[in-house]
Amino acid sequence: MNYILAILLPPLSILLTGRPILAIIVFVIWIPALIFSGGLTHPMFIILAWALIFHAREDRRQRF
């Protein structure tokens, strides 16, 4: 579910992985990037969110 959210709203997805400060920073960069580039930078934020989700899941697996 979080991967689908990463496609639509990467900052919210990053927030849900447990990284609130990074989510705020990404949000502040994401909005102007969408406006000025016309959405060309959106895939970069999707890849960042997917990587963070993947690493968060790996960390949870290693703890148990």
CHARMM-style PDB file with segment names, atoms N, HN, CA, C and O in Angstrom:
ATOM      1  N   MET     1       0.818  -1.193   0.000  1.00  0.00      PROA
ATOM      2  CA  MET     1       0.000   0.000   0.000  1.00  0.00      PROA
ATOM      3  C   MET     1       0.865   1.262   0.000  1.00  0.00      PROA
ATOM      4  O   MET     1       0.546   2.258  -0.648  1.00  0.00      PROA
ATOM      5  N   ASN     2       1.964   1.186   0.744  1.00  0.00      PROA
ATOM      6  HN  ASN     2       2.224   0.377   1.270  1.00  0.00      PROA
ATOM      7  CA  ASN     2       2.837   2.350   0.834  1.00  0.00      PROA
ATOM      8  C   ASN     2       3.547   2.611  -0.495  1.00  0.00      PROA
ATOM      9  O   ASN     2       3.887   3.753  -0.805  1.00  0.00      PROA
ATOM     10  N   TYR     3       3.771   1.559  -1.276  1.00  0.00      PROA
ATOM     11  HN  TYR     3       3.495   0.631  -1.025  1.00  0.00      PROA
ATOM     12  CA  TYR     3       4.401   1.745  -2.586  1.00  0.00      PROA
ATOM     13  C   TYR     3       3.470   2.511  -3.532  1.00  0.00      PROA
ATOM     14  O   TYR     3       3.928   3.343  -4.315  1.00  0.00      PROA
ATOM     15  N   ILE     4       2.196   2.239  -3.463  1.00  0.00      PROA
ATOM     16  HN  ILE     4       1.824   1.563  -2.827  1.00  0.00      PROA
ATOM     17  CA  ILE     4       1.231   2.969  -4.293  1.00  0.00      PROA
ATOM     18  C   ILE     4       1.163   4.432  -3.854  1.00  0.00      PROA
ATOM     19  O   ILE     4       1.087   5.338  -4.684  1.00  0.00      PROA
ATOM     20  N   LEU     5       1.192   4.643  -2.560  1.00  0.00      PROA
ATOM     21  HN  LEU     5       1.254   3.907  -1.886  1.00  0.00      PROA
ATOM     22  CA  LEU     5       1.201   6.004  -2.037  1.00  0.00      PROA
ATOM     23  C   LEU     5       2.474   6.743  -2.456  1.00  0.00      PROA
ATOM     24  O   LEU     5       2.450   7.956  -2.665  1.00  0.00      PROA
ATOM     25  N   ALA     6       3.580   6.013  -2.578  1.00  0.00      PROA
ATOM     26  HN  ALA     6       3.599   5.028  -2.409  1.00  0.00      PROA
ATOM     27  CA  ALA     6       4.838   6.630  -3.016  1.00  0.00      PROA
ATOM     28  C   ALA     6       4.739   7.158  -4.432  1.00  0.00      PROA
ATOM     29  O   ALA     6       5.386   8.148  -4.774  1.00  0.00      PROA
ATOM     30  N   ILE     7       3.934   6.506  -5.261  1.00  0.00      PROA
ATOM     31  HN  ILE     7       3.409   5.702  -4.983  1.00  0.00      PROA
ATOM     32  CA  ILE     7       3.762   6.985  -6.635  1.00  0.00      PROA
ATOM     33  C   ILE     7       2.971   8.289  -6.653  1.00  0.00      PROA
ATOM     34  O   ILE     7       3.289   9.197  -7.421  1.00  0.00      PROA
ATOM     35  N   LEU     8       1.954   8.384  -5.820  1.00  0.00      PROA
ATOM     36  HN  LEU     8       1.697   7.646  -5.197  1.00  0.00      PROA
ATOM     37  CA  LEU     8       1.083   9.554  -5.835  1.00  0.00      PROA
ATOM     38  C   LEU     8       1.619  10.712  -5.001  1.00  0.00      PROA
ATOM     39  O   LEU     8       1.660  11.851  -5.468  1.00  0.00      PROA
ATOM     40  N   LEU     9       2.025  10.424  -3.776  1.00  0.00      PROA
ATOM     41  HN  LEU     9       1.992   9.499  -3.397  1.00  0.00      PROA
ATOM     42  CA  LEU     9       2.500  11.458  -2.845  1.00  0.00      PROA
ATOM     43  C   LEU     9       3.766  10.988  -2.126  1.00  0.00      PROA
ATOM     44  O   LEU     9       3.683  10.498  -1.000  1.00  0.00      PROA
ATOM     45  N   PRO    10       4.917  11.127  -2.746  1.00  0.00      PROA
ATOM     46  CA  PRO    10       6.149  10.640  -2.123  1.00  0.00      PROA
ATOM     47  C   PRO    10       6.438  11.212  -0.728  1.00  0.00      PROA
ATOM     48  O   PRO    10       6.875  10.450   0.135  1.00  0.00      PROA
ATOM     49  N   PRO    11       6.221  12.503  -0.455  1.00  0.00      PROA
ATOM     50  CA  PRO    11       6.511  12.990   0.897  1.00  0.00      PROA
ATOM     51  C   PRO    11       5.653  12.322   1.975  1.00  0.00      PROA
ATOM     52  O   PRO    11       6.145  12.039   3.067  1.00  0.00      PROA
ATOM     53  N   LEU    12       4.393  12.071   1.681  1.00  0.00      PROA
ATOM     54  HN  LEU    12       3.993  12.301   0.794  1.00  0.00      PROA
ATOM     55  CA  LEU    12       3.533  11.405   2.656  1.00  0.00      PROA
ATOM     56  C   LEU    12       3.990   9.970   2.888  1.00  0.00      PROA
ATOM     57  O   LEU    12       3.954   9.479   4.017  1.00  0.00      PROA
ATOM     58  N   SER    13       4.411   9.313   1.846  1.00  0.00      PROA
ATOM     59  HN  SER    13       4.441   9.713   0.930  1.00  0.00      PROA
ATOM     60  CA  SER    13       4.916   7.957   1.960  1.00  0.00      PROA
ATOM     61  C   SER    13       6.183   7.917   2.818  1.00  0.00      PROA
ATOM     62  O   SER    13       6.357   7.012   3.634  1.00  0.00      PROA
ATOM     63  N   ILE    14       7.054   8.888   2.631  1.00  0.00      PROA
ATOM     64  HN  ILE    14       6.913   9.623   1.968  1.00  0.00      PROA
ATOM     65  CA  ILE    14       8.275   8.962   3.436  1.00  0.00      PROA
ATOM     66  C   ILE    14       7.923   9.225   4.893  1.00  0.00      PROA
ATOM     67  O   ILE    14       8.556   8.673   5.793  1.00  0.00      PROA
ATOM     68  N   LEU    15       6.933  10.053   5.129  1.00  0.00      PROA
ATOM     69  HN  LEU    15       6.419  10.502   4.398  1.00  0.00      PROA
ATOM     70  CA  LEU    15       6.478  10.316   6.496  1.00  0.00      PROA
ATOM     71  C   LEU    15       5.975   9.044   7.159  1.00  0.00      PROA
ATOM     72  O   LEU    15       6.250   8.811   8.336  1.00  0.00      PROA
ATOM     73  N   LEU    16       5.248   8.224   6.426  1.00  0.00      PROA
ATOM     74  HN  LEU    16       5.024   8.413   5.470  1.00  0.00      PROA
ATOM     75  CA  LEU    16       4.701   6.988   6.982  1.00  0.00      PROA
ATOM     76  C   LEU    16       5.763   5.917   7.233  1.00  0.00      PROA
ATOM     77  O   LEU    16       5.513   4.969   7.977  1.00  0.00      PROA
ATOM     78  N   THR    17       6.943   6.053   6.625  1.00  0.00      PROA
ATOM     79  HN  THR    17       7.146   6.823   6.020  1.00  0.00      PROA
ATOM     80  CA  THR    17       8.031   5.116   6.912  1.00  0.00      PROA
ATOM     81  C   THR    17       8.753   5.462   8.203  1.00  0.00      PROA
ATOM     82  O   THR    17       9.605   4.701   8.663  1.00  0.00      PROA
ATOM     83  N   GLY    18       8.419   6.607   8.791  1.00  0.00      PROA
ATOM     84  HN  GLY    18       7.728   7.225   8.417  1.00  0.00      PROA
ATOM     85  CA  GLY    18       9.010   6.971  10.071  1.00  0.00      PROA
ATOM     86  C   GLY    18      10.140   7.973   9.974  1.00  0.00      PROA
ATOM     87  O   GLY    18      10.986   8.034  10.866  1.00  0.00      PROA
ATOM     88  N   ARG    19      10.172   8.753   8.920  1.00  0.00      PROA
ATOM     89  HN  ARG    19       9.485   8.703   8.196  1.00  0.00      PROA
ATOM     90  CA  ARG    19      11.215   9.766   8.753  1.00  0.00      PROA
ATOM     91  C   ARG    19      10.565  11.141   8.558  1.00  0.00      PROA
ATOM     92  O   ARG    19      10.499  11.643   7.436  1.00  0.00      PROA
ATOM     93  N   PRO    20      10.085  11.750   9.654  1.00  0.00      PROA
ATOM     94  CA  PRO    20       9.333  13.012   9.517  1.00  0.00      PROA
ATOM     95  C   PRO    20      10.176  14.191   9.041  1.00  0.00      PROA
ATOM     96  O   PRO    20       9.686  15.012   8.266  1.00  0.00      PROA
ATOM     97  N   ILE    21      11.412  14.299   9.476  1.00  0.00      PROA
ATOM     98  HN  ILE    21      11.811  13.632  10.105  1.00  0.00      PROA
ATOM     99  CA  ILE    21      12.239  15.440   9.068  1.00  0.00      PROA
ATOM    100  C   ILE    21      12.567  15.349   7.588  1.00  0.00      PROA
ATOM    101  O   ILE    21      12.505  16.349   6.872  1.00  0.00      PROA
ATOM    102  N   LEU    22      12.914  14.156   7.128  1.00  0.00      PROA
ATOM    103  HN  LEU    22      12.964  13.344   7.709  1.00  0.00      PROA
ATOM    104  CA  LEU    22      13.186  13.966   5.710  1.00  0.00      PROA
ATOM    105  C   LEU    22      11.935  14.205   4.874  1.00  0.00      PROA
ATOM    106  O   LEU    22      12.024  14.728   3.763  1.00  0.00      PROA
ATOM    107  N   ALA    23      10.778  13.830   5.393  1.00  0.00      PROA
ATOM    108  HN  ALA    23      10.706  13.405   6.296  1.00  0.00      PROA
ATOM    109  CA  ALA    23       9.520  14.056   4.676  1.00  0.00      PROA
ATOM    110  C   ALA    23       9.252  15.552   4.501  1.00  0.00      PROA
ATOM    111  O   ALA    23       8.780  15.978   3.447  1.00  0.00      PROA
ATOM    112  N   ILE    24       9.546  16.337   5.514  1.00  0.00      PROA
ATOM    113  HN  ILE    24       9.929  15.991   6.371  1.00  0.00      PROA
ATOM    114  CA  ILE    24       9.352  17.793   5.418  1.00  0.00      PROA
ATOM    115  C   ILE    24      10.315  18.391   4.397  1.00  0.00      PROA
ATOM    116  O   ILE    24       9.931  19.245   3.598  1.00  0.00      PROA
ATOM    117  N   ILE    25      11.569  17.937   4.430  1.00  0.00      PROA
ATOM    118  HN  ILE    25      11.881  17.244   5.080  1.00  0.00      PROA
ATOM    119  CA  ILE    25      12.554  18.445   3.478  1.00  0.00      PROA
ATOM    120  C   ILE    25      12.157  18.083   2.051  1.00  0.00      PROA
ATOM    121  O   ILE    25      12.235  18.916   1.147  1.00  0.00      PROA
ATOM    122  N   VAL    26      11.733  16.838   1.854  1.00  0.00      PROA
ATOM    123  HN  VAL    26      11.670  16.162   2.587  1.00  0.00      PROA
ATOM    124  CA  VAL    26      11.318  16.399   0.517  1.00  0.00      PROA
ATOM    125  C   VAL    26      10.090  17.169   0.060  1.00  0.00      PROA
ATOM    126  O   VAL    26       9.992  17.527  -1.113  1.00  0.00      PROA
ATOM    127  N   PHE    27       9.155  17.428   0.957  1.00  0.00      PROA
ATOM    128  HN  PHE    27       9.234  17.137   1.911  1.00  0.00      PROA
ATOM    129  CA  PHE    27       7.959  18.188   0.592  1.00  0.00      PROA
ATOM    130  C   PHE    27       8.316  19.595   0.138  1.00  0.00      PROA
ATOM    131  O   PHE    27       7.768  20.097  -0.844  1.00  0.00      PROA
ATOM    132  N   VAL    28       9.241  20.229   0.858  1.00  0.00      PROA
ATOM    133  HN  VAL    28       9.686  19.821   1.655  1.00  0.00      PROA
ATOM    134  CA  VAL    28       9.646  21.590   0.519  1.00  0.00      PROA
ATOM    135  C   VAL    28      10.334  21.626  -0.843  1.00  0.00      PROA
ATOM    136  O   VAL    28      10.204  22.612  -1.568  1.00  0.00      PROA
ATOM    137  N   ILE    29      11.052  20.588  -1.199  1.00  0.00      PROA
ATOM    138  HN  ILE    29      11.158  19.787  -0.610  1.00  0.00      PROA
ATOM    139  CA  ILE    29      11.724  20.527  -2.503  1.00  0.00      PROA
ATOM    140  C   ILE    29      10.777  20.033  -3.589  1.00  0.00      PROA
ATOM    141  O   ILE    29      10.867  20.469  -4.736  1.00  0.00      PROA
ATOM    142  N   TRP    30       9.864  19.120  -3.231  1.00  0.00      PROA
ATOM    143  HN  TRP    30       9.791  18.765  -2.299  1.00  0.00      PROA
ATOM    144  CA  TRP    30       8.986  18.450  -4.190  1.00  0.00      PROA
ATOM    145  C   TRP    30       7.992  19.411  -4.852  1.00  0.00      PROA
ATOM    146  O   TRP    30       7.799  19.355  -6.067  1.00  0.00      PROA
ATOM    147  N   ILE    31       7.369  20.280  -4.076  1.00  0.00      PROA
ATOM    148  HN  ILE    31       7.526  20.325  -3.090  1.00  0.00      PROA
ATOM    149  CA  ILE    31       6.358  21.206  -4.612  1.00  0.00      PROA
ATOM    150  C   ILE    31       6.946  22.142  -5.672  1.00  0.00      PROA
ATOM    151  O   ILE    31       6.403  22.213  -6.774  1.00  0.00      PROA
ATOM    152  N   PRO    32       8.039  22.866  -5.380  1.00  0.00      PROA
ATOM    153  CA  PRO    32       8.597  23.723  -6.442  1.00  0.00      PROA
ATOM    154  C   PRO    32       9.126  22.917  -7.634  1.00  0.00      PROA
ATOM    155  O   PRO    32       9.060  23.382  -8.772  1.00  0.00      PROA
ATOM    156  N   ALA    33       9.645  21.724  -7.383  1.00  0.00      PROA
ATOM    157  HN  ALA    33       9.699  21.347  -6.459  1.00  0.00      PROA
ATOM    158  CA  ALA    33      10.150  20.897  -8.479  1.00  0.00      PROA
ATOM    159  C   ALA    33       9.008  20.495  -9.410  1.00  0.00      PROA
ATOM    160  O   ALA    33       9.180  20.467 -10.628  1.00  0.00      PROA
ATOM    161  N   LEU    34       7.855  20.188  -8.845  1.00  0.00      PROA
ATOM    162  HN  LEU    34       7.715  20.211  -7.855  1.00  0.00      PROA
ATOM    163  CA  LEU    34       6.699  19.854  -9.678  1.00  0.00      PROA
ATOM    164  C   LEU    34       6.236  21.054 -10.495  1.00  0.00      PROA
ATOM    165  O   LEU    34       5.885  20.921 -11.668  1.00  0.00      PROA
ATOM    166  N   ILE    35       6.240  22.204  -9.875  1.00  0.00      PROA
ATOM    167  HN  ILE    35       6.525  22.312  -8.923  1.00  0.00      PROA
ATOM    168  CA  ILE    35       5.749  23.413 -10.548  1.00  0.00      PROA
ATOM    169  C   ILE    35       6.695  23.852 -11.654  1.00  0.00      PROA
ATOM    170  O   ILE    35       6.260  24.131 -12.771  1.00  0.00      PROA
ATOM    171  N   PHE    36       7.987  23.916 -11.351  1.00  0.00      PROA
ATOM    172  HN  PHE    36       8.341  23.690 -10.444  1.00  0.00      PROA
ATOM    173  CA  PHE    36       8.940  24.467 -12.314  1.00  0.00      PROA
ATOM    174  C   PHE    36       9.363  23.483 -13.399  1.00  0.00      PROA
ATOM    175  O   PHE    36       9.689  23.895 -14.512  1.00  0.00      PROA
ATOM    176  N   SER    37       9.361  22.189 -13.091  1.00  0.00      PROA
ATOM    177  HN  SER    37       9.095  21.854 -12.187  1.00  0.00      PROA
ATOM    178  CA  SER    37       9.807  21.224 -14.099  1.00  0.00      PROA
ATOM    179  C   SER    37       8.643  20.576 -14.825  1.00  0.00      PROA
ATOM    180  O   SER    37       8.850  19.825 -15.778  1.00  0.00      PROA
ATOM    181  N   GLY    38       7.453  20.846 -14.401  1.00  0.00      PROA
ATOM    182  HN  GLY    38       7.284  21.456 -13.626  1.00  0.00      PROA
ATOM    183  CA  GLY    38       6.294  20.246 -15.051  1.00  0.00      PROA
ATOM    184  C   GLY    38       6.128  18.768 -14.740  1.00  0.00      PROA
ATOM    185  O   GLY    38       5.491  18.048 -15.510  1.00  0.00      PROA
ATOM    186  N   GLY    39       6.675  18.310 -13.650  1.00  0.00      PROA
ATOM    187  HN  GLY    39       7.191  18.895 -13.025  1.00  0.00      PROA
ATOM    188  CA  GLY    39       6.533  16.908 -13.261  1.00  0.00      PROA
ATOM    189  C   GLY    39       7.675  16.012 -13.695  1.00  0.00      PROA
ATOM    190  O   GLY    39       7.636  14.806 -13.455  1.00  0.00      PROA
ATOM    191  N   LEU    40       8.686  16.574 -14.327  1.00  0.00      PROA
ATOM    192  HN  LEU    40       8.718  17.554 -14.522  1.00  0.00      PROA
ATOM    193  CA  LEU    40       9.806  15.755 -14.791  1.00  0.00      PROA
ATOM    194  C   LEU    40      10.661  15.204 -13.650  1.00  0.00      PROA
ATOM    195  O   LEU    40      11.337  14.189 -13.817  1.00  0.00      PROA
ATOM    196  N   THR    41      10.635  15.863 -12.499  1.00  0.00      PROA
ATOM    197  HN  THR    41      10.086  16.688 -12.364  1.00  0.00      PROA
ATOM    198  CA  THR    41      11.436  15.397 -11.361  1.00  0.00      PROA
ATOM    199  C   THR    41      10.660  14.449 -10.454  1.00  0.00      PROA
ATOM    200  O   THR    41      11.224  13.905  -9.505  1.00  0.00      PROA
ATOM    201  N   HSD    42       9.389  14.248 -10.730  1.00  0.00      PROA
ATOM    202  HN  HSD    42       8.931  14.690 -11.501  1.00  0.00      PROA
ATOM    203  CA  HSD    42       8.571  13.385  -9.879  1.00  0.00      PROA
ATOM    204  C   HSD    42       9.121  11.963  -9.772  1.00  0.00      PROA
ATOM    205  O   HSD    42       9.109  11.406  -8.674  1.00  0.00      PROA
ATOM    206  N   PRO    43       9.603  11.348 -10.854  1.00  0.00      PROA
ATOM    207  CA  PRO    43      10.164   9.988 -10.717  1.00  0.00      PROA
ATOM    208  C   PRO    43      11.342   9.903  -9.753  1.00  0.00      PROA
ATOM    209  O   PRO    43      11.550   8.864  -9.125  1.00  0.00      PROA
ATOM    210  N   MET    44      12.109  10.971  -9.627  1.00  0.00      PROA
ATOM    211  HN  MET    44      11.940  11.815 -10.136  1.00  0.00      PROA
ATOM    212  CA  MET    44      13.231  10.975  -8.698  1.00  0.00      PROA
ATOM    213  C   MET    44      12.722  10.817  -7.257  1.00  0.00      PROA
ATOM    214  O   MET    44      13.316  10.083  -6.467  1.00  0.00      PROA
ATOM    215  N   PHE    45      11.643  11.492  -6.924  1.00  0.00      PROA
ATOM    216  HN  PHE    45      11.161  12.088  -7.566  1.00  0.00      PROA
ATOM    217  CA  PHE    45      11.090  11.403  -5.578  1.00  0.00      PROA
ATOM    218  C   PHE    45      10.415  10.054  -5.345  1.00  0.00      PROA
ATOM    219  O   PHE    45      10.414   9.546  -4.224  1.00  0.00      PROA
ATOM    220  N   ILE    46       9.850   9.480  -6.384  1.00  0.00      PROA
ATOM    221  HN  ILE    46       9.851   9.892  -7.295  1.00  0.00      PROA
ATOM    222  CA  ILE    46       9.254   8.144  -6.272  1.00  0.00      PROA
ATOM    223  C   ILE    46      10.344   7.124  -5.959  1.00  0.00      PROA
ATOM    224  O   ILE    46      10.166   6.275  -5.085  1.00  0.00      PROA
ATOM    225  N   ILE    47      11.456   7.202  -6.657  1.00  0.00      PROA
ATOM    226  HN  ILE    47      11.600   7.892  -7.367  1.00  0.00      PROA
ATOM    227  CA  ILE    47      12.562   6.267  -6.410  1.00  0.00      PROA
ATOM    228  C   ILE    47      13.105   6.447  -5.004  1.00  0.00      PROA
ATOM    229  O   ILE    47      13.417   5.460  -4.336  1.00  0.00      PROA
ATOM    230  N   LEU    48      13.225   7.682  -4.539  1.00  0.00      PROA
ATOM    231  HN  LEU    48      12.972   8.483  -5.081  1.00  0.00      PROA
ATOM    232  CA  LEU    48      13.678   7.935  -3.167  1.00  0.00      PROA
ATOM    233  C   LEU    48      12.723   7.314  -2.154  1.00  0.00      PROA
ATOM    234  O   LEU    48      13.161   6.671  -1.201  1.00  0.00      PROA
ATOM    235  N   ALA    49      11.426   7.501  -2.355  1.00  0.00      PROA
ATOM    236  HN  ALA    49      11.070   8.023  -3.130  1.00  0.00      PROA
ATOM    237  CA  ALA    49      10.431   6.949  -1.429  1.00  0.00      PROA
ATOM    238  C   ALA    49      10.474   5.419  -1.445  1.00  0.00      PROA
ATOM    239  O   ALA    49      10.408   4.791  -0.388  1.00  0.00      PROA
ATOM    240  N   TRP    50      10.584   4.817  -2.629  1.00  0.00      PROA
ATOM    241  HN  TRP    50      10.638   5.328  -3.487  1.00  0.00      PROA
ATOM    242  CA  TRP    50      10.645   3.359  -2.717  1.00  0.00      PROA
ATOM    243  C   TRP    50      11.878   2.813  -2.003  1.00  0.00      PROA
ATOM    244  O   TRP    50      11.801   1.795  -1.314  1.00  0.00      PROA
ATOM    245  N   ALA    51      13.011   3.488  -2.167  1.00  0.00      PROA
ATOM    246  HN  ALA    51      13.073   4.315  -2.726  1.00  0.00      PROA
ATOM    247  CA  ALA    51      14.232   3.037  -1.498  1.00  0.00      PROA
ATOM    248  C   ALA    51      14.086   3.115   0.017  1.00  0.00      PROA
ATOM    249  O   ALA    51      14.519   2.211   0.732  1.00  0.00      PROA
ATOM    250  N   LEU    52      13.480   4.188   0.507  1.00  0.00      PROA
ATOM    251  HN  LEU    52      13.127   4.922  -0.074  1.00  0.00      PROA
ATOM    252  CA  LEU    52      13.292   4.330   1.949  1.00  0.00      PROA
ATOM    253  C   LEU    52      12.307   3.297   2.498  1.00  0.00      PROA
ATOM    254  O   LEU    52      12.502   2.778   3.597  1.00  0.00      PROA
ATOM    255  N   ILE    53      11.264   3.002   1.750  1.00  0.00      PROA
ATOM    256  HN  ILE    53      11.105   3.424   0.858  1.00  0.00      PROA
ATOM    257  CA  ILE    53      10.306   1.979   2.168  1.00  0.00      PROA
ATOM    258  C   ILE    53      11.003   0.620   2.218  1.00  0.00      PROA
ATOM    259  O   ILE    53      10.832  -0.135   3.176  1.00  0.00      PROA
ATOM    260  N   PHE    54      11.779   0.314   1.193  1.00  0.00      PROA
ATOM    261  HN  PHE    54      11.918   0.926   0.415  1.00  0.00      PROA
ATOM    262  CA  PHE    54      12.493  -0.965   1.142  1.00  0.00      PROA
ATOM    263  C   PHE    54      13.447  -1.103   2.327  1.00  0.00      PROA
ATOM    264  O   PHE    54      13.491  -2.151   2.971  1.00  0.00      PROA
ATOM    265  N   HSD    55      14.210  -0.048   2.615  1.00  0.00      PROA
ATOM    266  HN  HSD    55      14.174   0.804   2.092  1.00  0.00      PROA
ATOM    267  CA  HSD    55      15.154  -0.110   3.729  1.00  0.00      PROA
ATOM    268  C   HSD    55      14.443  -0.202   5.076  1.00  0.00      PROA
ATOM    269  O   HSD    55      14.937  -0.868   5.986  1.00  0.00      PROA
ATOM    270  N   ALA    56      13.316   0.443   5.217  1.00  0.00      PROA
ATOM    271  HN  ALA    56      12.915   0.985   4.478  1.00  0.00      PROA
ATOM    272  CA  ALA    56      12.560   0.355   6.465  1.00  0.00      PROA
ATOM    273  C   ALA    56      12.060  -1.080   6.687  1.00  0.00      PROA
ATOM    274  O   ALA    56      12.085  -1.584   7.809  1.00  0.00      PROA
ATOM    275  N   ARG    57      11.609  -1.725   5.617  1.00  0.00      PROA
ATOM    276  HN  ARG    57      11.589  -1.315   4.705  1.00  0.00      PROA
ATOM    277  CA  ARG    57      11.159  -3.117   5.741  1.00  0.00      PROA
ATOM    278  C   ARG    57      12.316  -4.050   6.056  1.00  0.00      PROA
ATOM    279  O   ARG    57      12.164  -4.981   6.847  1.00  0.00      PROA
ATOM    280  N   GLU    58      13.470  -3.811   5.447  1.00  0.00      PROA
ATOM    281  HN  GLU    58      13.594  -3.055   4.805  1.00  0.00      PROA
ATOM    282  CA  GLU    58      14.640  -4.644   5.727  1.00  0.00      PROA
ATOM    283  C   GLU    58      15.071  -4.488   7.179  1.00  0.00      PROA
ATOM    284  O   GLU    58      15.448  -5.466   7.825  1.00  0.00      PROA
ATOM    285  N   ASP    59      15.018  -3.261   7.695  1.00  0.00      PROA
ATOM    286  HN  ASP    59      14.712  -2.466   7.171  1.00  0.00      PROA
ATOM    287  CA  ASP    59      15.382  -3.023   9.104  1.00  0.00      PROA
ATOM    288  C   ASP    59      14.423  -3.758  10.045  1.00  0.00      PROA
ATOM    289  O   ASP    59      14.847  -4.322  11.053  1.00  0.00      PROA
ATOM    290  N   ARG    60      13.129  -3.748   9.708  1.00  0.00      PROA
ATOM    291  HN  ARG    60      12.785  -3.290   8.888  1.00  0.00      PROA
ATOM    292  CA  ARG    60      12.160  -4.474  10.536  1.00  0.00      PROA
ATOM    293  C   ARG    60      12.403  -5.975  10.492  1.00  0.00      PROA
ATOM    294  O   ARG    60      12.268  -6.654  11.510  1.00  0.00      PROA
ATOM    295  N   ARG    61      12.754  -6.493   9.339  1.00  0.00      PROA
ATOM    296  HN  ARG    61      12.863  -5.942   8.511  1.00  0.00      PROA
ATOM    297  CA  ARG    61      13.030  -7.940   9.216  1.00  0.00      PROA
ATOM    298  C   ARG    61      14.266  -8.331  10.021  1.00  0.00      PROA
ATOM    299  O   ARG    61      14.292  -9.409  10.615  1.00  0.00      PROA
ATOM    300  N   GLN    62      15.274  -7.492  10.055  1.00  0.00      PROA
ATOM    301  HN  GLN    62      15.253  -6.616   9.573  1.00  0.00      PROA
ATOM    302  CA  GLN    62      16.493  -7.811  10.785  1.00  0.00      PROA
ATOM    303  C   GLN    62      16.290  -7.742  12.302  1.00  0.00      PROA
ATOM    304  O   GLN    62      16.984  -8.428  13.052  1.00  0.00      PROA
ATOM    305  N   ARG    63      15.355  -6.928  12.746  1.00  0.00      PROA
ATOM    306  HN  ARG    63      14.792  -6.370  12.137  1.00  0.00      PROA
ATOM    307  CA  ARG    63      15.099  -6.827  14.189  1.00  0.00      PROA
ATOM    308  C   ARG    63      14.423  -8.070  14.738  1.00  0.00      PROA
ATOM    309  O   ARG    63      14.595  -8.396  15.913  1.00  0.00      PROA
ATOM    310  N   PHE    64      13.659  -8.768  13.912  1.00  0.00      PROA
ATOM    311  HN  PHE    64      13.520  -8.503  12.958  1.00  0.00      PROA
ATOM    312  CA  PHE    64      12.923  -9.939  14.406  1.00  0.00      PROA
ATOM    313  C   PHE    64      13.599 -11.212  14.084  1.00  0.00      PROA
ATOM    314  OT1 PHE    64      13.101 -12.282  14.434  1.00  0.00      PROA
TER     315      PHE     64
END
